[in-house]
């Protein structure tokens, strides 16, 4: 099925913009920028929304302005308005189980402890697709909540934004329902581990804007 709604998960407010837990926002912001599209706030959807065209397909982007654990409220409202089944929805989010720089496309599944996914599943079921951006796990002894709500280091931020760029490149396939081809392209990417990097960024055009 073709994807008609892409949701980025994150927390609203300037304090959270550059935190690891906002990687879903990083992705949909970058996708909107790549197409020269701006968001507008839609109170009835409890979030920021924009519309763009990929090929011959129309796509909506959504950034819930609820906090992470109530993300489903926003997604449910927009899905109901557009009369979309869960299968037409793609949710972009951070994933502790993947190294920074790795991105995976997945259809259906559980929430894996992610509160944003958990709330969406409780409201819509599990049959939506996910775009999982690795943020690596915290070091031993570090609390997960502190880790995900803290700004990523420069190296990790660079790796994650490279994954964001790669995901944007496969979006035409995703929107057209070519999930297997999109998965192959994303999953076959080579990622240079952070301990082998020279600290340089390969895509200066995809810097995060901390003023947003």
N, C-alpha and C positions, 0 to 999 in steps of 0.2 A: 504493500500500500504506500502511496505517496505521502510524504510528510508535509503537513500544512501549518503546523505550529511548532516553533522552537522556543523552549523555555530555558533561560539561564538562571541558575540558582545562586543566591547570595543574600547578604544582609544589607538593608538600606542604610545610608548615612556615610558621611565622609570618613568616620573612624574605621570603616570596614573596607574601603575601596581596594586597598592593596593587600588585604589578608588572603591567605590560602583558601579560606572557605568561600571566597567570592570568585573563584575561577570561572564558574558558570557565567557570571556577569562579564568577566573579561572576554569570554568567547563571543557572546551576543553583541557586546559593544564593538568588538573588532569586526564582526560580520556586518554590522550596520555601517561602520566607518568605510569599509571596503566598497560599499555601494552608495556612499554619500547620502545616507538616510539618517534622519533624526528621530528620536523618541518623543512621544508626548504622554503625559500622565492621563490615565483613564481610571477615574474613580470607581466605575462599575466593575472593573476587573482587578482592582486593588494592585495596580502596577503600571509600569511604563511600557508602551506598545509602539511598534512601528511596522510598516508593511513594505515589502520589497518583492521584486520579480526576479526569479532565477530561471533563465530559459523561457519556457512558456508557462511556468508555474508561479502562482502567487503564494507568498510565504509571510506569515506573521511572526514577529519576535516579541517575547514577553519577558519582562523583569519584574517579578513580584516585589511589592514594597512592604509586604508583610515580613516579619522576621522568618528565618529559615524554617523553624518548626511549624509554621502555618502556610508554607508555600502552596499547599494543595488548595487552599481557599481561592487563591488567584487563578490557578490553573483550571480548577473546576468551573469557575465563573466564565472564563473565556471559552473553554471547550463547550460548555452548554450554549453559549451565545452563537458560536460558529457551527454547532451541531456536529462536533467532531468525535469520533470514537477514539479511545486511547491509542490505537494503532497508528493514528495520524499525527501523534505528538512525539517530539524528540526533546529530552531533558538533558541539558549540559550541566555537569557538576564535578566537584573535586572528588578524588578517590585516594584514600590512604594506602590502598593495597597495590598501587602502581607507582613506579619510580617517577620522579619529576621528569617531564619531557616525553613520557609515554602517553598516548591517547588511544582509547579503545571504543569501538562502536558495538553496542549490544542491544538485542531485542528482548524485552521482557526481563523478568527476574525479580529478586528480592531487593530489600533496601540496604543490606550490608551494614546496618548501624547508622546510616546517613539520615538525619532527622528530616531533611527536606524531602527526600525520596519516600520516607516512611509516611509523611502526611499526604503526599500525592497518592500513594498506593491505597491508603485508607479511604480516600474519596473516589478514586477512579479505577482501582485495581492495578495489576502488575503489567498489563500488556502494552505499555508505551516503550519507546526506544530510549536508550541512554547514550550519551557521549561522555565518556569517563576520562577526565584529565588527571593524570598522576601527580600527586604532591609529595610522595614519599612519606614514610612514617617518622614520628618524632624519635629522638634518641631515648635510650632506656632511662626510665625515671622521669621523663617529661610528660606532663598531662596532655592528653589529646586535645582537649578543649582549648588549652592555652596555645598549643601549637597551631591549630587551624585558624585561630583568631588573631594570629600574629602575622606581620608582614613577611613574605617570603624573601630570602636572601637574594642578592643580585644574580648569582649563578642559577638558582632554581627559577627565578622569575624569567630569566632568559630562556631556559629550557622549556618552561611552560608556554611562553609566547611562541616559541617555534612549533610546539604541538598545536597551538591555536591556529597558526598559519596553515599547517598541514590539514587541519580539520576544515578550515574554510575552503581549501582547494577541492575537497571531495563533496562539498555541499550540493552542487548540481546533481551528482549521482544520488545522494541521499533523498533529495526532494523528488526526484523522478522514480523513487522506489527501487533503485539499483543498490540495495544494501550490501549484497555479497561483494560486488565490485568495490564499493566504498570501503568495506572492511578490509579487503585485501590490500588496497592502497595504504590505508592507515597502519595496518598491523605489520606490514613489511618494511616500514620506515626503520632506518638505522638511527639510533640515538646515542650521542657521545655522552658517557657518564660524566657527572659534574666533577669528579676527581681527575678527569683527563682533559678538561677544557682549559683554554687559555684565558678565559674571562671575557673574550670578545663576543659581541652580539652579531648574529648573521642577518638580522632583519631590523635595522634601525627604524623602519617605518611602523613597527608594531610596538612601540614603547607604550607603557601604561601612563595614563594621565591622572596624576594624583589630585588634580584640581576638580575632578568631576564630582 
